[in-house]
Amino acid sequence: MANLSVRNIDDETVTQLRVRAARQGISMEEEARRILRQAVAAPDRLGDLAVQCFSPAYTGSQLELPEREIHDPMGFPE
């Protein structure tokens, strides 16, 4: 296994990493490994990438669809 040293991380980022790790019940080092692993992993499918990118914006609420008017089918000349 390789080692990686990251310098000049601002205090706020370290604090947020510490809190995030504590919520998971793991060390900051393990949380950093998980974040890096997820960041470089390719999604299995393109749809998975879309969910990763856009689902945080839609959590907790359902999208409302507009009311639509029902139309009669188009007729063809005989």
Secondary structure, DSSP 8 states (H G I E B T S, - for coil): ----------HHHHHHHHHHHHHHTS-HHHHHHHHHHHHH---SSHHHHHHHHHHHHHTTS-----------------
